[in-house]
Amino acid sequence: MDVPGLPSRREGTERSGHVPALRRAYVFTEYKADKPQIALLESSGNTRTFINGMPHEGDHYDFAYTLIPFRMQKGMNEFIFTPGRFGRVEAKLIIPTKPVMLTKRDMTLPDIINGEGEKWGAIRIVNAQEKALTGLKIQCTLENGESAIFTTDDVMPMMVRKVKFRIPGATSSKK
């Protein structure tokens, strides 16, 4: 659902919401929720966001990577954005379908070259629940069946964290 009063990204369209004067202002909007629930705020163009008075980091570089898990309260929820250097703010509320998710946003993946050995990759984990994730293991399997399992870092409750994982070395005998 879009945050009322703010433009949101639409697939196949140009970015909207560019207002040069926003670089020296705050943007306020609110959303009335029917029930309390966990939600994700997806935003871009903002340097900081206050959700119901609590500060959160924004999307300084306008890459639209920001996902902020928060507990939406029943009734009115307030959002205050400090726009960044491009003078636009876009936001959208997402109700997560699972309490823990991997996101393709901002993945770090190397080129896999036969014979080079193991490498590192990184992926963002969305923890949309009120308990920490500990002892997580990420398994990476190449098309040829080679596999690596790595116990990754913990993820705090209601946080998004980019974690590293091992990528097995490609040792295919195909030439």
JODASUL-V802980 format. One record per residue. RES is the residue in one letter. SS is DSSP state (H for helix, E for strand, C for the rest). PHI is phi as a letter, one per 30 degrees, with the letter a starting at -180 (999 if undefined). D_CENTER is the distance of its C-alpha to the mean C-alpha in whole Angstrom. Layout:
res=RES ss=SS phi=PHI d_center=D_CENTER
res=RES ss=SS phi=PHI d_center=D_CENTER
This chain:
res=M ss=C phi=999 d_center=16
res=D ss=E phi=d d_center=16
res=V ss=C phi=d d_center=17
res=P ss=C phi=e d_center=21
res=G ss=C phi=j d_center=22
res=L ss=C phi=b d_center=19
res=P ss=C phi=d d_center=19
res=S ss=C phi=b d_center=16
res=R ss=C phi=d d_center=15
res=R ss=C phi=c d_center=18
res=E ss=C phi=e d_center=18
res=G ss=C phi=i d_center=21
res=T ss=C phi=b d_center=21
res=E ss=C phi=d d_center=21
res=R ss=C phi=d d_center=19
res=S ss=C phi=c d_center=20
res=G ss=C phi=i d_center=21
res=H ss=E phi=d d_center=22
res=V ss=C phi=b d_center=24
res=P ss=H phi=e d_center=26
res=A ss=H phi=d d_center=27
res=L ss=H phi=d d_center=24
res=R ss=H phi=d d_center=23
res=R ss=H phi=c d_center=26
res=A ss=C phi=b d_center=25
res=Y ss=E phi=c d_center=22
res=V ss=E phi=c d_center=21
res=F ss=E phi=c d_center=22
res=T ss=E phi=a d_center=21
res=E ss=E phi=b d_center=21
res=Y ss=E phi=b d_center=20
res=K ss=E phi=c d_center=23
res=A ss=E phi=c d_center=22
res=D ss=C phi=d d_center=25
res=K ss=C phi=a d_center=23
res=P ss=C phi=d d_center=21
res=Q ss=E phi=a d_center=18
res=I ss=E phi=d d_center=15
res=A ss=E phi=b d_center=12
res=L ss=E phi=c d_center=9
res=L ss=E phi=c d_center=9
res=E ss=E phi=c d_center=7
res=S ss=E phi=b d_center=9
res=S ss=E phi=b d_center=11
res=G ss=C phi=i d_center=14
res=N ss=E phi=c d_center=14
res=T ss=E phi=c d_center=15
res=R ss=E phi=a d_center=15
res=T ss=E phi=b d_center=14
res=F ss=E phi=c d_center=17
res=I ss=E phi=c d_center=16
res=N ss=C phi=h d_center=19
res=G ss=C phi=i d_center=21
res=M ss=E phi=c d_center=18
res=P ss=E phi=d d_center=16
res=H ss=E phi=b d_center=13
res=E ss=E phi=d d_center=12
res=G ss=C phi=c d_center=11
res=D ss=C phi=c d_center=10
res=H ss=C phi=e d_center=13
res=Y ss=C phi=c d_center=14
res=D ss=C phi=i d_center=13
res=F ss=C phi=c d_center=10
res=A ss=C phi=i d_center=8
res=Y ss=C phi=c d_center=5
res=T ss=E phi=d d_center=4
res=L ss=E phi=b d_center=4
res=I ss=E phi=c d_center=7
res=P ss=E phi=d d_center=9
res=F ss=E phi=a d_center=12
res=R ss=E phi=c d_center=16
res=M ss=E phi=d d_center=17
res=Q ss=C phi=c d_center=21
res=K ss=C phi=d d_center=24
res=G ss=E phi=j d_center=25
res=M ss=E phi=d d_center=24
res=N ss=E phi=c d_center=20
res=E ss=E phi=c d_center=20
res=F ss=E phi=b d_center=18
res=I ss=E phi=b d_center=19
res=F ss=E phi=c d_center=17
res=T ss=E phi=c d_center=18
res=P ss=E phi=d d_center=18
res=G ss=C phi=c d_center=18
res=R ss=C phi=d d_center=20
res=F ss=C phi=c d_center=20
res=G ss=C phi=i d_center=21
res=R ss=E phi=b d_center=19
res=V ss=C phi=b d_center=16
res=E ss=E phi=b d_center=14
res=A ss=E phi=a d_center=13
res=K ss=E phi=a d_center=12
res=L ss=E phi=c d_center=12
res=I ss=E phi=b d_center=11
res=I ss=C phi=c d_center=13
res=P ss=C phi=d d_center=12
res=T ss=C phi=d d_center=14
res=K ss=C phi=b d_center=14
res=P ss=C phi=d d_center=14
res=V ss=E phi=b d_center=12
res=M ss=E phi=b d_center=10
res=L ss=E phi=c d_center=9
res=T ss=E phi=b d_center=7
res=K ss=E phi=d d_center=9
res=R ss=E phi=d d_center=7
res=D ss=E phi=i d_center=8
res=M ss=E phi=d d_center=11
res=T ss=E phi=c d_center=14
res=L ss=C phi=b d_center=17
res=P ss=C phi=d d_center=20
res=D ss=C phi=d d_center=23
res=I ss=C phi=c d_center=25
res=I ss=C phi=b d_center=29
res=N ss=C phi=e d_center=32
res=G ss=C phi=i d_center=33
res=E ss=C phi=d d_center=31
res=G ss=C phi=i d_center=30
res=E ss=C phi=d d_center=27
res=K ss=E phi=b d_center=24
res=W ss=E phi=c d_center=20
res=G ss=E phi=b d_center=17
res=A ss=E phi=b d_center=13
res=I ss=E phi=b d_center=10
res=R ss=E phi=c d_center=7
res=I ss=E phi=c d_center=8
res=V ss=E phi=c d_center=7
res=N ss=E phi=c d_center=10
res=A ss=C phi=c d_center=11
res=Q ss=C phi=b d_center=15
res=E ss=C phi=c d_center=17
res=K ss=C phi=b d_center=18
res=A ss=C phi=d d_center=17
res=L ss=E phi=c d_center=16
res=T ss=C phi=b d_center=19
res=G ss=C phi=i d_center=21
res=L ss=C phi=d d_center=18
res=K ss=E phi=b d_center=20
res=I ss=E phi=c d_center=18
res=Q ss=E phi=c d_center=21
res=C ss=E phi=c d_center=21
res=T ss=E phi=b d_center=24
res=L ss=C phi=d d_center=25
res=E ss=C phi=e d_center=27
res=N ss=C phi=d d_center=30
res=G ss=C phi=j d_center=30
res=E ss=C phi=d d_center=29
res=S ss=E phi=b d_center=26
res=A ss=E phi=b d_center=25
res=I ss=E phi=c d_center=23
res=F ss=E phi=b d_center=22
res=T ss=E phi=d d_center=21
res=T ss=C phi=c d_center=18
res=D ss=C phi=d d_center=17
res=D ss=C phi=d d_center=16
res=V ss=E phi=b d_center=13
res=M ss=C phi=d d_center=14
res=P ss=C phi=d d_center=14
res=M ss=C phi=h d_center=12
res=M ss=E phi=b d_center=9
res=V ss=E phi=c d_center=6
res=R ss=E phi=b d_center=8
res=K ss=E phi=d d_center=9
res=V ss=E phi=b d_center=13
res=K ss=E phi=d d_center=16
res=F ss=E phi=a d_center=18
res=R ss=E phi=d d_center=21
res=I ss=E phi=c d_center=22
res=P ss=C phi=d d_center=26
res=G ss=C phi=d d_center=28
res=A ss=C phi=d d_center=30
res=T ss=C phi=b d_center=33
res=S ss=C phi=d d_center=35
res=S ss=C phi=d d_center=38
res=K ss=C phi=d d_center=38
res=K ss=C phi=b d_center=39
